[in-house]
Amino acid sequence: MTFAAEIYIFTLFSIIRLQIPAMMLYYHLKEVNMKYFDAHTHIFPAKIAEKAVTFLENYYHHQWPGGGDTTDLLAAMDEAKVATSLIFSCATKPEQVKVANDFLAQAQHDHPGRFYAFGTLHPDYRDIPGELQRIRELGLKGLKIHPDFQKIYIDEPDMMRIYELVGDQLPITIHMGDKRTDFSSPWRLARVLDALPHLKIIAAHFGGYSEWDEVKKHLVGRNVWFDTSSTFWELPAAEARQIALTHGTDKILFASDYPASLPGQAIKDVLTMELSDEDNEKIFHLNAEKLFGLELPEL
């Protein structure tokens, strides 16, 4: 069954069984032809993808449906009619930085229009200004920071120096939140934004994986983007809707967190917020096109 057919059946079920007003039929069917930019995916070299996914499954205590390599991500994108995905690969050690950035740049080069890549940095890397320059020369579009795996506090002095070097030239996606750690608590990002309000920060996982009460307290309404990755497994759709509308839907980006979730399921998750046509179009692609200065290809 195609993804478009699944969305159609999902719509009819919602109208008939859940008594969603028939006026929303047009809105749901419009999603079949919607453009999609997935703002949060991870890929690994094919030879280590299975091992990497297994490690992440054990860390997060649930099974991941994606294979984690380029071929599998492209297949998942095609199934869900996702035009372009933003790809990440995190350097957990300084010596991994250059290799990871070369890998990401090659993937972006090999699949023009389908992949946008963010580079990686580590605060202990020997030449951060030089690697930032190389990231720009490679054509990478921003930076991804994963504090939990890199073991860094997002407001520590070494990270603040990196932010200052980046300025507003590149967007930075930061894995946010996790009740098990304090590396990226929402209050820490609020401190960063207080000091450097010009930064283009994307706070992943609706601003704070499993810490959405803290997101409401410290980040909602600030000059920061949220992505929708790894959120709806715990955050009720009604609460996600409230956060999105209060924060502003022009600062929300659709994201799957592949391979943790597949983009087709992530699209359905966003639709459970029952936002307007205009808001959905912003979230699914317009906000990303504006932020990254791109136009999605036709599939």
N, C-alpha and C positions, 0 to 999 in steps of 0.2 A: 504494500500500500504506500502511495506517495505521501510526502509530508503535507502537501496541499489537501489531499483527501482526508488525512487525519485531522487537520484544522477544521475542515468542513463538518466532519462527524462530531468533533468536539463542540462546535457551534450549535448544531442541531440538538445534541444532548443537553447542552446548557439551557437552551430555550424551552425545550419540552419538559425536561425533568427538574431543572433548577428554577424554572419560571422566570428566566431573564427576559425582560421586555422585548417584544418582537422588533421594536425600533432599533435594537442593537444588532440585528442581523446584518445590516449593511456594514456596520463598523467591524464586525468579526470577519465577514467575507473579504473586506478590503485588505485584511492582513495577508491573504493569500498572495497578493501582488505587491506587498510591502518590500522595500529594500532593507537589507540588514547589514550592519557593521558590528562585528563582535569585538568588543574592546578589551577582552581579557582571555587569552589562551596561552597554553604552554606547549612547547614542543621540545623534543630531545633527539639527539642523533639516534638513528635506527638501532645501532648496536647496543645502546644502553637504555632505550625507551622502556622496555619491559621491566628492567630492574628499577628504574626511576619511579615508574607508576606503582610498583609493588611497595617501595619505600613510602610513598605518599599515602597509599591506602592504609598502611600500618600506622602512620602518624596520625591520620585523621579518622581512623576506625570506621571506614566504610569502603565498599567496593566501587571503583571508578569504571565507567563504561567505555572510556576512550583508550586507545592504544598508545597515545602520546607521541607518535611520529608524524612526519609531514604528510605521508600518504593517507593515513587514517584521518587526520584533521581535514584534509581537502575533501575526502569522501563524505565526512559528516557535514561540512559546509555545503556541498552540492545537494545533499539530501534535504537540508533545511533551507536551501536557496539563499544562503549567506554569501554576499558578494565578496566581502573582505574581512579578514581577521587580523587583529593586533597580536603579534606573537612575542613571547617572553622566554628567556632561559636564564636562570639566576646563578650567579657565581657565588658559591658559598665559601670559597677560598680565594685569596688574592691572585694566585697563579691560574685560576680558571677564567679570569676576566677577558683576556685577549682571545682565547680560544672560543669562548661563548659568543663574543661579539662578532668574530669572524663567521661562526656558524649561522648566527641570525642574519647577518648581512648577505650571506650566500643564499639562504632560504628566501629572503626578500627579492634578491636578484633573479633567482630561478623561477619565481612565481609573481611577476609584476602585476600589480592590481589586486591580487588575491591576498597577499601578505603585506602588512605594515609591521616593521620590527622596532621594538624598543631595546636599547642596549642595556648592559648591566655594568655596575661598578661595585667595588668593595672598598670600604674606608681605609684598609691597610694596603691597598695597591700602591706600588712605588711611585707612579707618575700619573696622578689623577688628572691634572690639567692636560697632559699630553694625550691621555686616553679619551678625554672628553672631546678634544679636537679630532681625534681619529674617529670617534663615533659620528661626528658630523660629516667627516670626509667619506665615511662608509655609507652615508645616506640613511642612517638609523634615525628614527623619528622622535625619540625621547629616551627616558630611563625607567627601568623597573627596579624597585627596592623590595626585598622580602626580609623584613627585620627578624622574623622568627628563625629562619634558616641561616641568615647571615650573622645572627647574634649581635644585633646593634639596636640601640635605642634611637628612635627617629629624631629625637631632639638633642642628642649628644653633640658636643662640640665638633667632632670630626664630620658628622653628617651635616651640621649647619654650614661648615666650610664648603662642602660639596654643593649644597643648595645655592650658596652665594655665587659659586663659580658658574652654575647653570643659569641662574637668574630666570628671566622669562623667555629665554631662547628655546628651551625644550620642555615639554610637559613631562611630569614625573608621576608614574603610578606607584603607589605604596600599598602593599598588603596591610590592611588595617584590622586591628582587634584580634582577640582570642582570649577567652577568660583564663586560659592556662598560662599565659605569659603577660608581661607588661611592656614588651618592646615597642608595640605600636598602639597603645591605648589612645582612644580619641582625644583625651586631654593633652597628650603629648603633641599631637598634630595641631591642636589649637595654639599651643605655645609657638610652634614653627610658624603658623600663619600670622600670629601677632608680631613676630619679629621680621618676617619676610612676606608681607601681604601680596607682593607682585608675582609670587610663584604660581605656576600652573600645575596644581596638584590634583591627581585623580585618586580619591580615597576608595580603595577597592572594597567590595562586599557591603555595599550600602553604607560605607563609612566606618564599619566596625564589626567584623565577623563575630557574632554571638554577643556583641556589646551595644545593642541598638539604643538602650536607654541612655548610655553615655554619649552616643552619637547625637541624640536629640538635645542633650544638655550642652554639648561643646561644639558641634559642627554644623548642625542644621542652620541654614541661613548665611553661612560664611562663604567666602569666595573660594569654593572648592567643588570639584565634580565628584559625584558618587557613581560607581558602576554597580550593576545588578548581580554580579557573580556570587555564587555560593551564599545565597541569602534566603531563598524561599523554602529551603529544607527546614527552617526553624521560625523565621519571621513570618507571621500571618500576613496574607495578602492585604487585608484591610489596614494593618499597621504600616506596611510598606507603602501603600497608597498615600496614607497620611504624611509620611516622611517626604515622599516625592512631591506632593502638592505644597507642603509647607516650605520645603527647601527650594522648590522651583524646578519644574520639569525640564527647563533648558539647561540644567546642570546634572542631568541623569543620563548615563550611557548604558546601553544594552551590552551585556557580557555574560558568557557562559561558564568561564573558568575551565574550559576543556583542558585535560581529559577528565576532570572531576564530574563534569556534566556534558551532555551533548547539546549543540546549539538548538536543535529542534525542541528539546525539552525546555531549554532556557527561554525560548520564544513563548511557549505556552505559559511558563511561569509569569512572565511579564504581563501577559494578557489577563491573568487572574486579578490584577489590580483594577481592571475595568476602567481604565482612563479613557479620555476622549481620543478621537482620531488624531487631532492635532498633537496631543501629548505623546501618543504612541509613535507618531512619525518623527518627532524630535528625539525620542529615546532610541528608537531602532536605527536611525541613521543621520538625521539632520544635525544633531548636536556634535556627533563625531566629525562630520564633514566640515563643520564650522571650526571646531577646535583644532583639527589637524590640517585644515586647508586642503581638502581633497574632494573629489567627486567620485562616487562609487561607480564601478563599471556595470554595464548591463549584462545580465546572465543569459 
